[in-house]
Amino acid sequence: MPRSQGNSTYSIVLTALLGLGFIAAVSIGSIAWYNSKRPVDWEDKERPDIVPEIDR
């Protein structure tokens, strides 16, 4: 039985949403990690310019 056009479109949309969700999770996680307490020996390191400062 051949695949229908609707099923193929659904697969593409689902894959795109999963990819975007993964990128968003990594980005948000990176910002949270940079804004958390610094690990030992990282206290004097500079914050990257791309990471926003978040008030607690």
C-alpha positions in Angstrom: 0.0 0.0 0.0 1.6 3.4 -1.0 2.0 6.1 1.6 -0.5 9.0 1.4 0.7 12.6 0.9 -0.9 13.6 4.3 1.1 11.0 6.2 4.4 12.2 4.6 3.6 15.8 5.5 2.8 14.8 9.0 6.2 13.0 9.4 8.1 16.1 8.1 6.2 18.5 10.4 6.8 16.2 13.4 10.5 15.8 12.6 10.8 19.6 12.3 9.1 20.2 15.6 11.3 17.7 17.4 14.4 19.3 15.9 13.2 22.8 17.0 12.3 21.6 20.4 15.8 20.0 20.9 17.5 23.2 19.8 15.3 25.3 22.2 16.0 22.9 25.1 19.8 23.0 24.5 19.7 26.9 24.2 17.6 27.3 27.4 19.7 24.8 29.3 22.9 26.5 28.3 21.6 29.9 29.5 20.5 28.4 32.8 23.9 26.6 33.2 25.8 29.8 32.6 23.6 31.8 35.0 23.9 29.1 37.8 26.6 29.0 40.4 30.0 28.5 38.8 31.8 25.2 39.3 35.1 25.1 41.2 37.8 27.1 39.4 35.3 28.7 37.1 34.4 31.6 39.4 36.8 34.1 37.7 35.9 33.2 34.1 34.2 35.7 31.9 30.5 35.2 30.9 30.1 34.9 27.1 28.6 38.0 25.5 25.8 35.9 23.9 24.4 34.8 27.3 22.0 37.3 28.9 22.4 38.3 32.6 19.3 37.1 34.6 18.5 38.7 37.9 17.6 36.3 40.7 
